[in-house]
Amino acid sequence: MDQPKIKFEDGAAYERMMGTWSRTVGEAFLDWLAPPQGAAWVDIGAGNGAFTELIAARCKPCSLDGVDPSEGQLTFARSRPGARVAKFTQGDAMALPYPDKSFDIAVMALVIFFVPQPPKGVAEMARVLKPGGVAAAYAWDIPGGGLPTEAVLDGLRALGHTPGKTPSPDASRIESLHRLWTDAGFERVETRKITVQRTFADLDEFIAITSLSPSAFAIVKAMSPADRERLKAHIGAKFPADDKGRITQTAFANAVKGRLPK
């Protein structure tokens, strides 16, 4: 059976599922990146603008561009009050719609595993950066089980379903990120792991929000009530609630940064 394709078209659904995760890991990533104020930024794979808005709030960019293939996601991004300083453009990470040497900082937030040819995507980051510019990224460690949605995906697999997969999951490995940056000509390449948590009111909320993932949504929606109960039991056995019924999920991402030679 063919793997279902993962596509993000609904910015509001993505916000409910991933917005909190994106901001939490994005804050830690920016602390580590420690970028200068007043730089020219491009956010590649900007999606619904969650990380773009964070850049605008924290980094005082002199310019801020966001690019993403989904016009539905970009429509949501343009509606964010905190991202009004950004210019959003529909485009492909492997063929960025910008001239050479346009930016001081290029970032990919939770994107590299969606790029069909990661080396080409990283090469495009290098192309649009000025000499001495910084390229950085962070990505959920998919092979290592770091996805925030892994609990639901694991439950679906246990029930015999085949959730969708990203085109390039191995690109999220920390050693893969280091190699991609080094091969693209970046210097002073550094990597790190970022671990974050999110607490849900109860198991039902946890499953409802996590199941909004395009990897799982169609499968869960089509399940019988009995199979949904089996899924809930499988997840609940691995994620026991606290004394208030809350569920806490841990996720982890790998991050990389490097600088072009001057």
LOZATOR-519117 format. One line per 2 residues: number of its first residue (from 1); their letters; for each residue x negated, y, z of N, C-alpha, C. Coordinates in Angstrom, 2 decimals. Last residue first. Example, Ala and Ser with C-alpha at 12.3 -4.5 7.8 and 13.67 -1.06 7.14 Angstrom:
2) sa) -12.85/-2.25/7.08/-13.67/-1.06/7.14/-12.90/0.03/7.87 | -13.19/-5.69/7.80/-12.30/-4.50/7.80/-13.20/-3.30/7.80 .
END
This chain:
262) kp) -33.34/34.30/4.63/-33.23/35.69/4.17/-34.04/35.89/2.89 | -31.52/31.21/4.61/-32.78/31.95/4.62/-32.56/33.37/4.11 .
260) lr) -28.45/30.90/6.48/-29.16/30.92/5.21/-30.51/31.64/5.35 | -27.94/28.94/9.41/-28.16/30.27/8.80/-28.88/30.12/7.47 .
258) gk) -25.36/27.05/11.08/-26.66/27.21/10.46/-26.74/28.54/9.74 | -23.46/24.79/13.10/-23.74/26.14/12.62/-25.16/26.17/12.04 .
256) va) -20.77/22.63/14.05/-22.09/22.82/13.42/-22.24/24.30/13.05 | -18.95/20.35/16.16/-19.19/21.67/15.58/-20.60/21.75/15.03 .
254) na) -16.34/18.04/16.71/-17.77/18.27/16.49/-17.95/19.59/15.77 | -13.84/17.68/19.25/-14.28/18.09/17.92/-15.79/18.19/17.89 .
252) fa) -11.35/15.86/21.03/-12.71/16.40/20.91/-13.09/16.61/19.45 | -8.74/15.79/23.50/-9.20/15.70/22.11/-10.61/16.26/22.05 .
250) tq) -6.47/14.45/25.85/-7.81/14.98/25.58/-8.14/14.79/24.11 | -3.35/15.17/27.32/-4.08/14.55/26.22/-5.43/15.23/26.07 .
248) ti) -1.15/14.55/29.89/-2.32/15.33/29.48/-3.11/14.54/28.46 | 2.20/14.82/30.74/1.22/14.03/30.00/0.07/14.95/29.59 .
246) rg) 4.26/14.93/33.71/3.50/15.57/32.63/2.48/14.60/32.01 | 5.60/14.12/35.94/6.04/13.61/34.65/5.27/14.14/33.46 .
244) kd) 4.52/14.79/38.27/5.56/15.69/37.78/6.06/15.28/36.40 | 2.52/13.00/38.70/3.66/12.93/39.61/4.78/13.90/39.24 .
242) da) 1.73/12.18/35.23/1.37/12.54/36.59/2.64/12.56/37.46 | 2.08/9.26/33.08/2.43/10.62/33.50/1.92/10.89/34.91 .
240) pf) -0.30/7.44/31.16/0.63/7.52/32.29/0.85/8.97/32.72 | -0.91/6.50/28.30/-0.94/7.85/28.84/0.05/7.96/29.99 .
238) ka) -0.54/3.89/27.63/-1.91/4.41/27.55/-2.04/5.79/28.16 | 2.17/3.55/27.94/1.27/2.62/28.65/-0.16/3.13/28.67 .
236) gi) 3.20/5.45/26.20/3.33/5.65/27.63/2.43/4.75/28.45 | 2.72/4.23/23.72/1.99/5.45/24.08/2.03/5.67/25.59 .
234) ha) 4.47/2.03/23.91/3.04/1.83/23.61/2.23/3.04/24.06 | 6.93/3.26/24.34/6.38/2.37/25.36/4.88/2.16/25.16 .
232) kl) 7.24/4.65/21.92/7.18/5.39/23.19/6.56/4.53/24.29 | 7.41/2.49/20.15/6.32/3.47/20.02/6.14/4.23/21.33 .
230) re) 9.77/1.36/21.07/8.53/0.58/21.13/7.32/1.51/21.03 | 11.53/3.42/20.44/11.34/3.05/21.85/10.07/2.22/22.03 .
228) rd) 11.34/3.30/17.70/10.89/4.51/18.38/10.67/4.24/19.88 | 12.50/0.84/17.25/11.06/1.00/16.99/10.52/2.27/17.64 .
226) ap) 15.15/1.46/17.96/14.42/0.42/18.70/12.92/0.56/18.50 | 15.87/3.40/16.05/15.79/3.75/17.47/15.00/2.73/18.29 .
224) sm) 13.63/3.03/13.21/14.87/2.73/13.91/14.74/3.18/15.36 | 11.87/5.59/11.38/11.91/4.45/12.29/13.30/4.26/12.91 .
222) ak) 11.66/7.87/9.87/12.34/6.73/9.27/12.49/5.53/10.20 | 10.15/9.56/11.49/11.51/9.95/11.13/12.32/8.77/10.61 .
220) vi) 7.69/8.25/11.49/8.47/8.32/12.73/9.93/8.65/12.43 | 6.94/8.65/8.79/7.06/7.30/9.35/7.95/7.32/10.57 .
218) af) 6.83/11.40/8.50/7.78/10.64/7.68/8.01/9.24/8.24 | 4.74/12.05/10.49/6.11/12.57/10.53/7.10/11.71/9.76 .
216) as) 2.06/11.29/10.36/3.01/10.45/11.10/4.46/10.81/10.88 | 0.54/13.06/8.96/0.11/11.66/8.96/1.19/10.74/9.52 .
214) ps) 1.61/15.53/9.57/1.97/14.92/8.29/1.53/13.46/8.17 | 2.73/15.79/12.94/1.59/15.60/12.04/2.06/14.99/10.72 .
212) ls) 4.82/15.64/14.63/4.95/16.60/13.54/3.78/16.52/12.57 | 4.16/14.04/16.75/4.70/13.37/15.57/4.98/14.33/14.41 .
210) ti) 3.54/15.84/18.75/2.44/15.16/18.08/2.91/14.50/16.79 | 6.13/16.59/19.59/5.21/17.57/19.01/4.12/16.89/18.21 .
208) ai) 7.25/14.13/20.46/7.96/14.99/19.50/7.01/15.96/18.82 | 5.39/13.18/22.34/5.62/12.44/21.10/6.28/13.32/20.05 .
206) fe) 5.56/15.23/24.32/4.28/14.84/23.74/4.47/14.14/22.40 | 8.25/15.15/25.00/7.71/16.35/24.35/6.40/16.02/23.66 .
204) dl) 8.33/12.57/26.15/9.17/12.89/25.00/8.64/14.11/24.25 | 6.60/12.80/28.34/6.23/11.93/27.22/7.05/12.24/25.97 .
202) da) 6.44/16.30/29.31/6.74/14.89/29.55/6.38/14.10/28.30 | 5.04/18.68/28.88/6.01/18.59/29.97/6.35/17.15/30.33 .
200) ft) 1.50/18.36/28.32/2.87/18.39/27.83/3.83/18.15/28.99 | -1.66/19.87/28.08/-0.68/19.19/28.93/0.73/19.42/28.40 .
198) rq) -4.77/19.33/26.55/-3.47/19.99/26.48/-2.48/19.18/27.30 | -8.32/19.87/26.34/-7.15/19.16/26.81/-5.89/20.01/26.63 .
196) vt) -11.48/19.32/24.63/-10.40/20.16/25.11/-9.23/19.28/25.56 | -14.90/19.40/23.82/-13.80/18.61/24.37/-12.75/19.54/24.98 .
194) ik) -17.21/19.53/21.31/-16.30/20.37/22.09/-15.11/19.50/22.52 | -20.62/18.96/20.61/-19.28/18.38/20.79/-18.47/19.31/21.68 .
192) rt) -22.80/20.50/18.20/-22.37/20.22/19.56/-20.98/19.60/19.52 | -25.74/21.48/16.31/-24.44/20.83/16.45/-24.09/20.68/17.93 .
190) ev) -27.62/23.65/14.16/-27.31/23.11/15.49/-25.93/22.48/15.47 | -30.17/24.64/12.02/-28.89/23.95/12.13/-28.74/23.36/13.53 .
188) re) -32.12/26.37/10.95/-31.74/26.44/12.37/-30.36/25.80/12.61 | -30.75/26.77/7.60/-31.84/26.61/8.56/-31.29/26.76/9.98 .
186) fg) -29.24/25.31/4.71/-29.18/26.12/5.93/-30.32/25.78/6.88 | -29.14/23.73/2.44/-30.19/24.74/2.54/-30.13/25.62/3.76 .
184) ad) -27.49/21.60/2.29/-27.05/22.81/1.58/-28.05/23.96/1.72 | -28.66/19.76/3.97/-28.75/19.52/2.53/-28.35/20.75/1.72 .
182) tw) -27.86/20.86/6.44/-29.28/20.81/6.08/-29.44/20.65/4.57 | -25.08/20.46/6.33/-25.64/21.82/6.46/-27.11/21.85/6.04 .
180) lr) -24.90/17.65/6.13/-24.28/18.52/5.13/-24.89/19.92/5.16 | -26.21/16.83/8.50/-26.79/16.52/7.19/-26.21/17.42/6.10 .
178) hl) -24.43/17.75/10.45/-25.83/18.21/10.45/-26.46/17.99/9.08 | -22.14/16.30/9.75/-22.13/17.76/9.69/-23.55/18.30/9.64 .
176) se) -23.03/13.70/10.29/-22.67/14.08/8.92/-22.67/15.59/8.76 | -23.38/13.71/13.02/-24.57/13.54/12.19/-24.28/13.90/10.73 .
174) ir) -20.73/14.02/13.83/-21.68/15.08/14.15/-22.94/14.96/13.30 | -18.11/13.43/11.47/-19.13/12.90/12.39/-20.19/13.97/12.63 .
172) sa) -16.54/14.46/9.49/-16.39/15.04/10.83/-17.36/14.46/11.85 | -16.87/12.99/7.24/-17.55/14.30/7.28/-17.45/14.93/8.65 .
170) dp) -15.22/10.82/7.40/-16.59/10.66/7.89/-17.35/11.97/7.96 | -12.80/11.65/6.17/-12.89/11.59/7.63/-14.33/11.50/8.15 .
168) sp) -11.76/12.89/3.63/-13.18/12.76/4.00/-13.36/12.67/5.52 | -8.95/13.00/3.21/-9.84/12.51/2.16/-11.25/12.17/2.63 .
166) tk) -7.02/11.61/5.98/-7.64/12.73/5.28/-8.61/12.20/4.22 | -4.20/9.38/5.84/-5.59/9.69/6.18/-6.07/10.90/5.40 .
164) gp) -1.05/8.33/7.26/-1.88/8.97/6.26/-3.27/9.26/6.78 | -0.47/5.09/8.85/-0.44/6.56/8.80/-1.35/7.10/7.70 .
162) th) 1.17/2.35/8.44/-0.09/2.86/7.91/-0.02/4.38/7.82 | 2.47/0.06/10.96/2.59/1.14/9.98/1.20/1.62/9.54 .
160) gl) 2.41/-1.79/13.03/2.30/-2.26/11.64/2.45/-1.21/10.58 | 2.29/-0.91/15.56/3.59/-1.40/15.12/3.60/-1.79/13.65 .
158) ar) -0.28/0.06/15.69/0.04/-1.12/16.51/1.38/-1.73/16.11 | 0.00/2.34/14.13/-0.79/1.21/13.62/-0.47/-0.07/14.39 .
156) lg) 1.52/3.88/15.93/2.08/3.48/14.64/1.32/2.30/14.04 | -0.34/4.21/18.01/0.92/3.52/18.24/1.57/3.04/16.96 .
154) dl) -2.29/5.71/16.69/-2.63/4.39/17.23/-1.36/3.57/17.47 | -0.81/8.02/16.21/-1.32/7.23/15.08/-1.67/5.82/15.52 .
152) va) -0.37/8.89/18.83/0.76/8.50/18.00/0.30/7.65/16.83 | -3.07/9.35/19.61/-2.19/8.47/20.40/-1.00/7.98/19.58 .
150) et) -4.15/11.21/17.78/-4.59/9.82/17.74/-3.66/8.89/18.51 | -3.74/13.90/17.62/-2.63/13.04/17.22/-2.96/11.55/17.29 .
148) pl) -6.16/15.06/18.17/-5.08/15.22/19.15/-3.89/14.32/18.86 | -8.98/12.98/17.36/-7.79/13.71/16.92/-6.77/13.89/18.04 .
146) gg) -11.16/11.39/18.10/-11.00/12.69/18.73/-9.77/13.47/18.33 | -12.15/8.94/17.23/-10.88/8.98/17.96/-10.58/10.31/18.60 .
144) gp) -14.38/8.92/15.63/-14.58/8.70/17.06/-13.31/8.73/17.89 | -13.44/9.61/13.11/-13.92/8.24/13.34/-14.09/7.91/14.82 .
142) id) -12.70/12.40/13.77/-11.72/11.38/13.37/-12.24/9.96/13.59 | -13.22/14.87/15.62/-14.02/13.67/15.35/-13.07/12.51/15.03 .
140) wa) -12.15/17.89/14.18/-11.84/16.76/15.06/-12.65/15.55/14.65 | -14.63/20.31/13.56/-13.68/19.34/13.02/-13.41/18.26/14.06 .
138) ya) -16.00/23.48/12.72/-15.70/22.45/13.72/-14.58/21.58/13.18 | -18.69/25.44/11.34/-17.45/24.67/11.23/-17.25/23.85/12.49 .
136) aa) -20.49/28.06/9.66/-20.20/27.24/10.84/-18.86/26.55/10.65 | -23.07/30.04/8.37/-21.96/29.13/8.07/-21.74/28.24/9.28 .
134) vg) -24.37/33.29/8.13/-24.12/32.12/8.98/-22.91/31.35/8.47 | -26.93/34.94/6.13/-25.57/34.72/6.61/-25.42/33.40/7.34 .
132) gp) -29.34/35.34/4.93/-29.30/35.43/6.39/-27.93/35.20/6.99 | -27.78/36.67/2.07/-29.00/36.12/2.66/-29.02/36.36/4.18 .
130) kl) -24.18/36.17/2.24/-25.34/37.01/2.00/-26.58/36.32/2.55 | -22.16/33.51/0.92/-22.82/34.19/2.03/-23.97/35.07/1.54 .
128) vr) -21.21/32.05/-1.15/-20.53/33.32/-0.88/-21.15/34.08/0.29 | -22.90/29.77/-1.16/-22.86/30.69/-2.31/-22.28/32.04/-1.95 .
126) am) -22.32/28.44/1.22/-23.65/29.04/1.02/-23.63/30.07/-0.11 | -19.74/27.59/0.63/-19.98/28.47/1.76/-21.31/29.19/1.59 .
124) ea) -20.33/25.88/-1.50/-19.56/27.10/-1.76/-19.69/28.09/-0.60 | -21.61/23.85/-0.11/-22.37/24.62/-1.10/-21.65/25.92/-1.45 .
122) vg) -19.43/22.85/1.28/-20.49/23.52/2.04/-21.37/24.35/1.10 | -17.97/21.76/-0.89/-17.39/22.79/-0.04/-18.44/23.57/0.73 .
120) kp) -19.76/19.84/-1.80/-19.39/20.95/-2.69/-18.78/22.09/-1.89 | -19.86/18.07/0.37/-21.07/18.81/-0.03/-20.76/20.00/-0.94 .
118) pq) -17.04/17.14/0.44/-17.60/18.05/1.45/-18.90/18.74/1.03 | -14.67/16.73/-1.59/-16.12/16.62/-1.77/-16.81/17.58/-0.79 .
116) pv) -12.13/17.17/-0.43/-12.43/15.91/-1.13/-13.92/15.67/-1.34 | -11.58/18.34/2.75/-12.25/18.69/1.51/-12.63/17.40/0.78 .
114) ff) -10.66/17.58/5.20/-9.67/17.70/4.13/-10.30/18.00/2.77 | -12.80/17.72/6.88/-12.33/16.37/6.54/-11.21/16.38/5.51 .
112) iv) -13.09/20.49/7.26/-14.07/19.77/6.43/-13.59/18.38/6.03 | -11.20/21.72/9.04/-10.96/21.67/7.59/-11.84/20.67/6.85 .
110) la) -11.33/23.07/11.51/-10.51/21.87/11.36/-10.18/21.60/9.90 | -12.46/25.87/10.04/-11.89/25.43/11.31/-10.94/24.26/11.08 .
108) mv) -15.24/27.13/8.67/-14.19/26.15/8.38/-13.70/25.61/9.72 | -16.63/30.35/7.84/-16.25/29.31/8.79/-15.21/28.38/8.19 .
106) ai) -19.22/32.61/7.26/-18.23/31.73/6.64/-17.92/30.60/7.61 | -20.42/35.88/7.52/-20.08/34.65/8.25/-18.99/33.90/7.49 .
104) df) -20.87/37.85/5.63/-21.89/37.62/6.65/-21.69/36.28/7.36 | -20.16/37.68/2.06/-19.81/37.63/3.48/-21.04/37.43/4.38 .
102) sk) -20.94/37.60/-0.64/-19.85/38.49/-0.23/-19.68/38.65/1.27 | -22.60/36.15/-2.47/-23.15/37.07/-1.46/-22.13/38.11/-0.99 .
100) dp) -20.55/35.82/-5.38/-21.72/35.45/-4.60/-22.03/36.55/-3.58 | -16.95/36.48/-5.11/-18.28/36.58/-5.73/-19.38/36.06/-4.81 .
98) yp) -14.30/34.10/-4.58/-15.08/35.25/-4.15/-16.41/35.27/-4.90 | -12.58/31.78/-4.32/-12.28/32.90/-5.23/-13.00/34.19/-4.84 .
96) la) -14.32/28.66/-4.27/-13.84/29.84/-3.55/-13.67/31.03/-4.49 | -13.98/25.77/-4.73/-14.12/26.79/-5.78/-13.59/28.11/-5.22 .
94) ma) -13.50/24.19/-2.58/-14.59/23.77/-3.46/-14.79/24.71/-4.64 | -11.29/25.29/-1.37/-12.57/25.35/-0.65/-13.75/24.98/-1.53 .
92) dg) -9.14/27.24/-3.36/-9.71/25.92/-3.10/-11.06/26.07/-2.42 | -6.36/29.47/-2.55/-7.56/29.03/-3.24/-8.08/27.71/-2.71 .
90) qt) -4.64/32.45/-1.85/-4.52/31.03/-2.15/-5.75/30.59/-2.95 | -5.62/34.69/0.68/-5.61/34.35/-0.73/-5.45/32.85/-0.90 .
88) fk) -5.23/37.37/2.93/-5.09/35.94/2.68/-4.90/35.68/1.19 | -6.97/39.55/4.86/-6.44/39.40/3.50/-6.42/37.91/3.19 .
86) av) -6.29/40.81/8.17/-6.86/39.84/7.24/-6.19/39.91/5.88 | -4.96/42.37/9.89/-6.19/42.96/9.31/-6.78/42.04/8.25 .
84) ra) -2.95/40.79/10.86/-2.61/41.78/9.82/-3.83/42.42/9.19 | -3.04/38.97/12.84/-3.84/38.68/11.65/-3.58/39.69/10.52 .
82) gp) -1.33/39.49/14.90/-2.76/39.63/15.16/-3.64/39.40/13.96 | 1.21/38.89/13.79/0.84/40.28/14.10/-0.67/40.47/14.27 .
80) rs) 1.66/36.75/11.09/1.08/36.86/12.43/0.69/38.31/12.72 | 2.43/36.53/8.49/3.43/37.04/9.43/2.87/37.22/10.84 .
78) ra) 0.39/35.33/7.13/0.59/36.77/6.89/1.60/37.37/7.86 | 0.81/32.68/7.93/-0.38/33.41/8.39/-0.19/34.92/8.24 .
76) ft) 3.12/32.00/6.50/3.18/32.07/7.96/2.00/32.90/8.49 | 1.97/32.07/3.96/3.12/32.93/4.26/3.28/33.09/5.77 .
74) lq) 0.09/30.05/4.15/-0.37/31.44/4.09/0.76/32.42/4.35 | 1.68/27.76/4.11/0.89/28.07/5.29/0.48/29.54/5.30 .
72) ge) 2.70/28.04/1.50/3.60/27.99/2.65/2.88/28.31/3.95 | 0.48/27.85/-0.08/1.13/29.16/0.00/2.11/29.20/1.17 .
70) sp) -2.40/26.15/0.48/-0.96/26.09/0.72/-0.36/27.48/0.86 | -5.17/26.42/0.26/-4.41/25.99/-0.92/-2.90/26.07/-0.76 .
68) dv) -6.66/29.44/1.54/-6.06/28.13/1.79/-5.28/27.72/0.54 | -8.61/31.94/3.14/-8.24/31.25/1.90/-7.71/29.87/2.24 .
66) gd) -9.05/35.18/4.43/-8.66/33.81/4.66/-8.22/33.18/3.36 | -11.29/37.74/5.46/-10.56/37.07/4.39/-10.22/35.65/4.84 .
64) ls) -12.02/40.70/6.88/-11.64/39.34/7.23/-10.77/38.77/6.11 | -14.44/43.16/7.86/-13.47/42.64/6.89/-13.21/41.19/7.25 .
62) cp) -15.54/43.64/10.25/-15.39/44.81/9.37/-14.49/44.45/8.20 | -14.06/42.11/13.17/-14.71/42.04/11.85/-14.54/43.34/11.06 .
60) kc) -13.89/41.63/16.08/-13.86/42.96/15.46/-14.54/42.96/14.08 | -13.67/39.24/17.46/-14.94/39.53/16.77/-15.00/40.88/16.08 .
58) ra) -11.19/38.64/18.65/-12.42/38.54/19.43/-13.65/39.16/18.78 | -9.07/39.01/16.87/-8.95/39.47/18.25/-10.30/39.57/18.95 .
56) ai) -9.95/37.85/14.46/-9.57/39.26/14.49/-9.56/39.81/15.91 | -10.30/35.19/15.30/-11.45/35.98/14.82/-11.14/37.47/14.92 .
54) le) -7.63/34.56/15.82/-8.60/34.54/16.92/-9.86/35.34/16.54 | -6.53/34.65/13.30/-6.05/35.60/14.31/-7.03/35.69/15.48 .
52) tf) -7.84/32.44/12.22/-8.07/33.78/11.65/-7.67/34.86/12.65 | -6.70/30.34/13.61/-8.08/30.70/13.91/-8.42/32.08/13.36 .
50) ag) -4.05/30.53/12.54/-4.29/30.45/13.98/-5.72/30.88/14.33 | -3.21/30.56/9.87/-3.85/31.74/10.43/-4.16/31.70/11.90 .
48) ng) -2.34/28.29/8.66/-1.31/29.24/9.09/-1.88/30.42/9.88 | -5.23/27.97/6.68/-3.95/27.39/7.09/-2.95/28.45/7.50 .
46) ag) -7.82/28.47/5.95/-7.25/29.27/7.04/-5.90/28.75/7.51 | -9.93/27.48/4.45/-8.92/26.56/4.97/-8.19/27.22/6.13 .
44) id) -12.26/29.69/5.73/-11.97/28.78/4.62/-11.07/27.65/5.13 | -12.58/32.90/6.38/-12.05/31.72/7.05/-11.53/30.78/5.97 .
42) vw) -15.20/35.15/6.26/-14.24/34.39/5.46/-13.88/33.12/6.22 | -16.19/38.44/7.40/-15.87/37.03/7.63/-15.03/36.46/6.49 .
40) aa) -18.59/40.74/8.16/-17.64/40.39/7.10/-17.43/38.87/7.14 | -18.85/42.05/11.55/-19.32/41.28/10.39/-18.20/41.09/9.37 .
38) gq) -18.36/43.28/14.04/-18.45/44.09/12.83/-18.94/43.38/11.60 | -20.42/41.49/16.37/-19.23/42.28/16.05/-19.46/42.99/14.72 .
36) pp) -21.93/38.24/15.86/-22.01/39.69/16.08/-20.67/40.35/15.77 | -20.93/35.18/17.58/-21.15/35.99/16.38/-21.27/37.47/16.71 .
34) al) -21.20/32.67/19.15/-21.66/33.99/19.60/-21.94/34.93/18.42 | -20.69/29.95/19.04/-21.21/30.62/17.84/-21.80/31.98/18.19 .
32) wd) -19.63/29.47/21.60/-20.89/28.83/21.18/-21.52/29.54/19.99 | -17.29/30.97/21.49/-18.24/31.18/22.58/-19.61/30.64/22.19 .
30) lf) -16.08/29.77/19.28/-16.58/31.14/19.15/-17.54/31.49/20.29 | -15.43/27.25/20.44/-16.32/27.34/19.28/-16.91/28.74/19.13 .
28) ae) -13.62/27.96/22.41/-14.89/27.35/22.81/-15.91/27.44/21.67 | -11.56/28.94/20.73/-12.18/29.81/21.75/-13.55/29.26/22.15 .
26) gv) -10.91/26.62/19.28/-11.48/27.78/18.60/-12.15/28.75/19.55 | -9.69/24.99/21.11/-11.01/24.58/20.62/-11.69/25.74/19.91 .
24) tr) -7.40/26.66/21.50/-8.24/26.21/22.62/-9.62/25.81/22.16 | -6.30/27.06/18.95/-6.79/28.21/19.72/-7.73/27.77/20.84 .
22) sw) -5.65/24.40/18.25/-6.56/25.19/17.42/-7.14/26.36/18.19 | -3.79/23.64/20.23/-5.08/22.94/20.10/-6.10/23.81/19.35 .
20) tg) -1.73/25.43/19.59/-2.38/25.49/20.90/-3.74/24.81/20.86 | -1.14/24.59/16.87/-1.54/25.95/17.22/-2.28/26.05/18.54 .
18) mm) -0.19/22.06/16.21/-1.63/22.25/16.30/-2.06/23.62/16.79 | 2.68/21.98/16.39/1.87/20.79/16.61/0.43/21.14/16.98 .
16) re) 3.53/24.59/15.94/4.04/23.86/17.10/3.15/22.67/17.43 | 2.16/25.16/13.56/1.91/25.97/14.76/2.36/25.22/16.01 .
14) ya) 3.31/23.38/11.80/1.89/23.24/12.12/1.56/24.00/13.40 | 5.86/24.47/11.70/5.68/23.13/12.26/4.22/22.90/12.65 .
12) ag) 5.20/26.92/10.46/5.82/26.92/11.79/5.66/25.56/12.46 | 4.15/26.18/7.95/3.31/26.88/8.92/3.87/26.86/10.33 .
10) de) 4.29/23.53/6.01/5.18/24.23/6.94/4.35/24.87/8.05 | 2.40/22.14/4.63/3.14/23.16/3.90/3.98/24.04/4.82 .
8) fk) -0.22/20.05/4.46/0.41/21.00/5.39/1.08/22.10/4.58 | -0.46/16.67/3.64/-0.38/18.04/3.14/0.33/18.89/4.20 .
6) ik) -1.79/13.59/3.06/-1.56/14.57/4.12/-1.57/15.96/3.51 | -0.30/10.79/1.46/-1.15/11.97/1.39/-0.77/12.96/2.49 .
4) pq) -0.36/7.40/2.56/0.38/8.65/2.37/-0.59/9.83/2.34 | -2.21/4.95/0.78/-2.13/5.81/1.96/-1.26/7.03/1.65 .
2) dm) -0.52/2.25/-0.85/-1.29/3.48/-0.90/-1.12/4.26/0.40 | -0.85/-1.20/0.00/0.00/0.00/0.00/-0.88/1.25/0.00 .
END
